Each structure stands twice: as C-alpha cells, then as structure tokens.
C-alpha cells in the first residue's frame, strides 16, 4: 500500500502550461464568507502542484458566485459554474467534474470543515497506482469528526455509515465522507451510472462501479464550521436511504418515484388517523368526514413531497400556493382513475384486493407523472 504521507509529484515539464494535474470541485450554496479563505488554504496546501478550483454554485442568494468570480479575475486557477434552476450537491459535483480536463478530480466541501492539507497525500497515493479512489476518512486512526456540531448530527452520520455498509461491495469506514479524489477518466466512466440526486455522491460512485473499487482511506480531521449554516439534516438522510433503494433496484424506477410512493403511503396513515378522529368527535357524516380527511392528507403529501421528493425544486412563495392547488387537482383526477379502474376490474370478477391494489398503483403512477410535469416542473 502506498504511503499516504507522500507528497504529490510536481507537474512534469512536458505538461502544457496552464493545464492542471488536479481539479478541486467545490459544490456551494451560501458559502460567500468561506470562499476567499478556502482558496487561500488550497493555495498553501497544493504548493508545487498544478491545480485549479471549480466552484459549482446553485445560484446562492448571498453572492457566493460573485465572490468566486471576483477572485477569478485575479487568479486564473479559479473558475465558477453558476447554475440557474438546478440544485443539489451530487449533480453539482458531476457538472464540475465533467467540466475538468485535469488528470484527477477531488471533491471537497466549501465550508472549511474538510482538511485540505490531505489533498497532496491523496494525489500522491493515486499517482503511485494501486488505488482507484482516495477518501479522507474521519474514522481511521489519525482522523476525527469533532467538527460535527451536535449530538443529532453524530447520530445521523453514524446511522448513515451503518446503513451504507450493509450495501457496499467494499469496506469503507466513512462512506458518508464528502471529501475524496479519483482519476478524471474513472469519474467519467462512472458518471453514466450515477443517480445524481441527493448529497452523498461518494456512495453513488462506489455503488455505480461494475467491479469493486480499490479504495485508500486517508485519515483526516473534520473541523468545526467557520461561517454559514450546515446543510446536513434528517431530510438529507431520507434522500440517502432513497439512493440506496435506487441502487438495490438497479435504477429500474426513478429515485423520486420511491420517495413519492413512500410519501403517499404516509399520507394514507394520515388520512385514516384524521378520519378516525373526525368519526369520533363530529357528527358531520361519513361523506363530509372522508372529504375533510382527504384534503388534509393531500396537503400533508404536498408539503412532504415539496420538502423531500422535490427538495432541489422546492416551491416557495406564490408558486407554493399555485403548486398546492395543482397538486390537489392532479390527485383528484388520480383518485377518480383509481376508483374507476378498480371498479372495472372488480366487475370482471377480480377479487377486491387485486382490483383495489391495481387501482391504487395506477393512481400513484398518475399522480407522480403529472405532478412531475405540472407541479414541480423544472424552471
């Protein structure tokens, strides 16, 4: 195994001037205060190496892209991709890596929590051969995760690691790491199989490889955040679990469909709970109580889908209310299709369970397809 403490080789004399050996991809959203310190740290850590940094910014309202471009005017190694109407860490990493012409690409968070001084060791290990990907790990000897800001984040991280290790073809101590490096040609080979959704692209990369990747884990410290707010929350973990399901089913169904169907199942629970409460406390009659429970369940489903399933296309302000109205109309037609198809099948002597189940499936597919087209259509 290569010594991870080796220093990376400087660019060879035959390399054209200005062509980087390493592209550092920094997906960002609202990280303006951290941009200048981050670039200064990369400059110090990567002395003697031909490098560039590519910020992929999801149209941050705090002016992150403008700050990157200000520095880019002074330093040609700094680039910015500003995305309009597209959001998400995984897709940002893919766009950044695919824009690179370097030999290697590294992915690092823009919040200064990752230890950028590990980049030369990761590069040296990959250049020496014998490994396909180098991962900065908080959980090997010499690493630590003291920068996790709360007990809740520790629980989320540990839970995600445990869940990922159940499915991984290789042993990783830190599959939740967002700090890793691999040869650019390998990234391009894997890119066609990537899901591209959510916040944990390392797991997606490892699971997208036809053969187990040869992994080197380099110890790294996870610092406390210097400025800005963490993007890690329970909804990220829901997306993480959805990614695992998507890989288990071989991508036959979209990740969003799994999430949409799960939200729908929770909506049924909410519907029945509200109906039971109304039946026990009002005298409105079953039809009215059923209608009220249906409306509550629709609102619940819409809000949860807006927060989780379509997190990267989340509706806000006036578009939120328009989306809710459209969603309820869509679900109304879905309910009609559900009942109608189930009735026809039942009349054809199918059992009520088969007829009801097929009707429900048709309703879910209708609601998903039309909601994606009308309610959460790409801007």
Beta strands, then each sheet from edge to edge (+ up, - down):
strand 1: 22-28
strand 2: 51-57
strand 3: 78-82
strand 4: 104-107
strand 5: 133-137
strand 6: 180-183
strand 7: 215-219
sheet 1: 3+ 2+ 1+ 4+ 6- 5+ 7+
end
